[in-house]
């Protein structure tokens, strides 16, 4: 099966924090699982390097947009590498190939009649002497009356036009902008209202937040949206008469999934059409604030462009809070990804955000719970089982897996492991990752209880054959756990694969008897509880 996985494109205007990371990690779990299962996987994403956030950051730092995007794109790549993200391509929206393909796609959509010219009112800042793009305008949302920017209200989720805002101000100089008339290109989103309503009726496997937010937009009625802007940083519009304008970032970035596929295809690595065919499976992984761009904008773009597979499954996370407060980059109320990957085991970070993340409702990251999760679950349950079993094997069986009769293999344990591959696989495919992890760790705890009940430290003295059965059954389980947990905690799983010299194929198989196991190392280190106060002191 061909499986396309698209991860949301983080803005290259600042470091990522754990809230961003929590929404992206499910994509890597899905990619790793489907590869283990034997599927043909294409996992793509990239840095969003266009738009006003980049320009604003450059102005703040007396730098250029190119310097800002180069800096943060490199930082993102390094962080993803340290966290084990297995992208087939992590690109950037200012990549020449992406720019060229986006222009070709827009030209085709224009030819197909879904882009039109309109005379519009725009906001112009006389102090800055420039037309203000959406994110340069701040004011009050007309729906919920809270502070909002010109493209979307983060409080109620309403997609806005800057002219909709009340008490408008220029984000750069805080002066009140004036209204001017100009010509812009618009994507005829409204023409896809009925098609998108029909499309939504078939999306039964979407999460509740994706369904409810998309239903709301459709109920309100879709409106045409401007795709050209008078800003100095972005992709040139390829339509005659609009060459001095740039493509608006909302239209450009989501096409990156398609352009990444095309780029790898041109390099001879894949056939991009196979991953966008109706027979392929697709997941699009993002945070809650990106839902309409994946549930409405991208499907409409694909319909307007060609007969390609529409997004099949949206894996849209809710919000992550920090110590029960909303992340705030301006107040430094954040845990920054570059910092955390330098200090902590990447598997501990991945595990906590997947086992306790904002999968279907808002979740909280606390340093106390992070330390407890590492020490109790990863180290206390999983690491302890692996360590005591393999150390026992080394001390009493010369690190050679015991040879026992087939009838001595515990059928209850074996049946549990066989069922676990099926159950966990089904849960991952539905993006029920928290439940998948829970089922694996429930079985890990059962094997720990089995080890304790069988008392191999006693039976090694009384009846070595009985002891051998216990140890073989535990080793057999450990191999399965390493495979099952590989999508979630790949670094520790790789260690076990190396020790056992085995593959990570998604299927149950017994450990060979009489097999030499390499000397184990500690999988997880205990975290000192004093780091809780130290990390809390860094906040704010």
N, C-alpha and C positions, 0 to 999 in steps of 0.2 A: 504494500500500500504506500502511496505517496502522501506524506504528511507535511503541510506547511505550518510553521509556527512563527508568528510575528510578535516581537516584543515592542512595547511602546518606545518612542524615541525621546530620550531626556533632553531638555534644553541645555545647550552648552554655554550657559551664562553664569554658572556657579556650581559648586560641589554638590553631589547627591547626598541626601541624608537617608536614614533608615526607612522613612515613609515612602520614598521613591523606590527603594530596594524591595520593600515588601510587595509592591505591585508588580515587580518584574521577575522575581524568583520563580513563580509558577511556570514561566516559559521554559526555563532550563530543566525543571523537573520533567515536563512533558517531552522535551527533546531527548533527554537521556533515556527516558522510559521507552519511547518509540524506537530509538536506535537499538536498545537491548532486545526489544521484541522482534527486530529484524526488518522494520519498516524503512523506507527511503525517506529521510528527514531533511527538510530545508528550514533552518532556524536563522532568522534574520532580524536585524534591528540597526540602529545607528544613532548618531547625535544630531539633534535638530539645531542647525547652525544658522538659521535665518530668522528674520523677524525682529520686532522692536525690543524684546528683552536683551538681545545681544547688543543692539545699538546703545541701549540705556547703560548696560554694564561697561561698555567701552567708554562712554562719556564719563561715568563715575570714576573710572580708573585712568582717565587721560590716555587711553590706548586706542586700538583699532578693533573693529569687529573680527578681523582675521586673526589677530593676536589672541583675542579672548577665546574664540572657538578652537584655535589650535591648542591652547592651554588646557581647556576643560575636556576636549575630545581625548587628548592623550591621558588625562587623569581618569576619565571614564574607562578607557581601554585597560589601563593598569588595574583599576579596581575590579572590573569584571574578570580579568585574568586571575587575580588573587582569590576571587570568590568561586572560581571554577565554572563560569558561564561558558557554554560550549557552542557559541554562535558559529554558524558556517560563514557568515559575513556580518561584521559590525561596521557599517559604513557611516557616512556623514552627508548631510543634505547639500553641502557645497562641493561635493565630489563632482567633477566635470561630467562623468557618465550619468549620474543622477539628474543633473541639471539638463543635459541634452535630452534624456528620455522624458522628463517631465514636460519639456517644451513640445516634444513630439506627441505626447498624449494629449496635451491641451489643444494642439493644432487639430488632432483627430476629433476631439470632442466638439471643437468649434465647427469643423466641417460637418459633423453629424447634427448640428443645429441646437446644441445644448448650452452654448455660450452666446450671450447677446450684449450689445452696448446699451448703456443707460446713462442718462444725465442725472447726477446725484448731488445732494448737498453734502459737503464735507466740513469738517472742523479745521480751521487754520489758526495757527498761533502767530500773531503779529510780532510778538517779542522774539520768538525763535526763528521766525520767517520760514515756516515749513508747514505743509499739510500734516495733520496728526493722524497717524495710524491708530488702530483701535486701542492698543495697550499704552499709548501715550496719553489717553484720556481717562481721567478718573472722576468719579462722582457718586451719585446715589442711585441704587437700583430702583426703577419705578414699580417693581413688583413687591419686593420685600422691604424696601426702604433702607437697606444697609449699604455700606460702602462697596463699590464695584468698579471694575475697569470696563473699557469700551467694547469688549468682545463677549464677555461672559461674567455672570455673577457667581462667585464661588460659594455664596451662602445658600442661594435657592436653586442654582444651576441654570437659570434662564440665559439663553443665548441672546446677546444684545447687539444693538448698533450703537455707536458712540452718541448718536443724536437722541437715543432713548434716555440717556442718563440725565439726572437732575443735578443742579449745582456743579456743572462741568468745570474741570480745571486741567491745564496742561501738566502732565506728570513731570516735565523737565523744569519748568520755571514757575508753575503754580498760577499763572495768569489765566484769565477766562478766554477761551478760544472763540473766534467768530465763525459764522457759517459762510461757506463759499460754494459755488457750483462748479462741477467738473464732470468729465465723462470717464466712466469705468466699465470694465467688463464684469458681467454677472453670470454665475452658473445657475441654470434654470432648475434649481432643486425642487421647486413646486411641481414641476411636470412629473416627478417620480413619486408623488404622494400615494397614489393607488398601488403602484408596484411595490413600494416599501411597506404599505399596510399588508399586502398579501405576503410579502417576504417575512414580515414579523410574525404572521400567523403560523409559519412553519418553524419558528425558532424556539421550540419547546425546551431545548436543553440549555438555554441561556440562564444566567443567574437572575434573581429577582430584580436586582438594581438595574440591570441592562433592560429587562423587559419593561419595568415601570417607567423608567426615564424615557425610553424610546416611545412608548405608548403616549406619554404626556406630550412630547413634541409633535407627534402625528395628530393627536387630538386638537392641539392648538393650531395646526395647519402649517405646513412647511412654506418658507418664503425663499425667494431667490437670494443668493449671497454674492457679494462682490469678491472677485478673485484677483483683481489688480489693485495696486496701492502705490501712492506716491511716497516711497521711502527709498533711501539710498542703498539698502543692503538686501539682496535677494536674487532670485532668478529672473532674468529679463523676460518680459512677455513676448511671445513669438507671433503676435497678431499685428498686422499692419495698422499703423496709426497709434499704437500703444507701446512702441518700443522703448519709450522713456520711462515706463512704469515697471514695477516688479510684481511677481506672482505672490499673492498673499500666502503666508506660511501655513494656514490651515489647509489650503488646497494642495500644497507642495509636499508636506511631511508625510501624510498618510499614503501617498503614492510610493513612498520609499520601500514598502514591502514588495511592490511590483518591480521597481527599478533594481533592487538588490537581487531579485530572482533573475532578472534579465542580465545583470552584470555577471553573475556566476555562470549563466548560460553562455554568454559571449566568450568567457574564459574557458569554455569546454568542460566545466565541472558538473553541470546538470542540464536537463532540458526544462527550461522554466515553465513551459506550457503544461507539462505533466503535473506540476504542483498547483496549477490554477485550473485544471480540468474539473469537470463535474464529478469525476470518480475519486478525486483526491479528498483528503480530510484536512481541515484547517482550524487553527486556534489563533485568536488574537488576544494578547495578554496586556493588560493596562490597568490604570487606576480609575476610580469612579468618575473623575472629572473629564476623562477622555472618552466616555461612553458614546455620546452622539457622533463623534468623529469616526467611530468604528461601526456603529449600528445604522447610521443614516448617510453620512458624507461619503465614506469609502464605498458602500454598496451602490450609491447613486453614481459615483465616478465610474465604477466598473461597468454599470449598465450603459452609461453614456459612451464609454470607450469601446467595449467589445463584449463578446459572449464569454465571460470568464466566471469562474466559481466565486460566488459571493461568500463573505465571511460566514463560516458554519457555526463556530462556537466562540462566544466572547467570554473570556476569563477576566472579569472586571472586579477588582478588589474594592473594598470599602476603605475608610481612612484609618491610618495608624496614628495614635496619639503617643505622647512621651510623658511618662509620669503623670498621666491623666490630664495633660494639657496639650492643646494643639501645637504642632511644630510651628516655630516662628524663626525664620532665617534672620530677620532683622534684629531680633532679641537674642540670637544665638541659643534659642531653646531648641536644640537639635543634637542628634548624634550623627556626626559626619562620617560618611563611608570611608574616605581616605584614612581617617584616624582609626576607626574600629578595625579595619583590615590589617593595620600594622600591629595592633595589640592582641587580637584574639584569634583563636582557631577558626578558620573560615567555616568549618562544619558546624561549630557551635552557633555562629551567626545565622547560617542557613537554617539549621534545625529550629532555632527559636522562632524565626520569622515565618517558617512554614507550619510549625506545630501550634503556634499561638498567634498567627497573623490575622489580618482583616479579611478573611476569605468571604464571609457572607454578612458580617456586621463589623462595626468599628472595633478595633482591638487596641490594647495599650502595650507599649514597651516600657518595662521598668527594669532598672539595673538589678534590683533584688531578685526579680523573677528570672532574669537572664542567668545570673550566677546559680540560682537554685536549679534551673533547667539543666545547665551544664553539669553540675555536681550530682544531681539526683538521677536524671534520666540518661544522659549520654555516658557519663562516667559510672554512676552507681548501678544502672541496669545493664546497658549494653557493653560498655568498656569492661566492667567487672566480669561479666560472663566470658567475654573473649579472653581476658587476661588470665583468669584463674584456670580456665580450661586448657589453654595452650601452655601455660607454665607447668601445669600438672602433667600434660603430655610430655613436655621436655624432661621433667625430673623423673618420670616413672616409665616412659615408653620411648625414650631417646628421640622424641619428636617424630615418631613414626605412628601413623594412624593404625589403631588396632585392627586385626583381622578377626571378624566375628561371623557367626552363622547368620544367614539371611533372616531366619525366624527370630533372631535375637534383636533385630532392628525394631525399635518401638513403633508399632503401627499407628498408635494414637498421635505420636509426634510427627511421623511421616505424613499421615493424612492431614494433619493441621497445616504442615508446610505446603503440601500440594494445593490445598484450598486457599492458602494465603496468597500464592502467586495469582490465582484466578481472581480472588476478591480484591486484592490491592490493585491489580492491573485494571479492573473494571472501575474502581474508584478514581484512579489517576486519570483515566480517559474521560471521566465526568468532571475532572478538576476538583474532586472532593479530597484534597490533599491532607487536610487535618485529620479526617477520618482514616485515611490510608495509613498515616504515621501511627495513629492510635492503635490500629489493629496490629501493626508490626510489633510495637512495643508491648502490647498485651501478651503476645506470643513470647517475646523475649523474657518477660517476667515469669511466664509459665516454665520456660526452660531453666531459669535460675532456681525456681522452686524444685524442679525435677533434680537438678544437681544437688541441692541441699538434702532432699529426701533420700537420694541414693547413697549419700555419704561416701564418695570415692576415696576420701582420705582414710576411711576405715576399711573398705572392701579391698583396697590395694594390699593390705596386710592379711586379710582373711581369705579372699578369693579373687585372684587377679583377673579371672575370666569375667566375673560379674562387674568388676571395675572397668574392664575394657569395653563392655557393652555401654556402660554409662558415658564414658568419655567419647566413644564413637558417636553415639546419638547426639551428644552436645556439639561435637565438631561438625557433624552433618548439618545441624541447625544453624551454626555460625556461618557456614558457607552460604546457606539460603538467605540469612539476614543481610549479609554483605551485598548480595545481588538485589534484594528487595529494597535496601536502603540506598543503593547507589544513586538513584535519581535525586535523593534528598541530601545525603552527606557523602559526596563522591571521594573525598580525600581519604577518609578512614576506610571506605570500601576498597579503594585501590590498594591500600596496604595489605588488606586481607587477601585480595586477589593475587598479589605478589607472593605472600607467604604460602598460599595454597597452590599457586601456579595453575589457576583455573580461569575460565572465561566468565564474562558477566551476562551471558545470555539469559533472557527472562524465562526461565523454566527450572523446575525442580530436578536436581540430579544428585545422586549420592556422592560423597567423597570417596575416592578410591582407597581401598584398604591396603595397608603396607606402604602408604605414600609418605614421603619425607616432607615435613612442614618446616619452613624456615623459622628461625628464632624470632619470636614476636617482640614488638616494641609497644610502649604505652600508646593507646589510641587517643586518649583524652586526659589532659592535665586538670587537676583540681584547681578551681579559682578561689583565691583567698577572699573572704567576705569583706575585707577592708577596701577592696576596689569599689564597693557600692558607694561608700561615702566619698571616695576620691572622685568617682565619675559624677556623682550628684553635684559636687562642688564645682565642676567644670561647666555646668549648665547655666545659661543666662549670663 
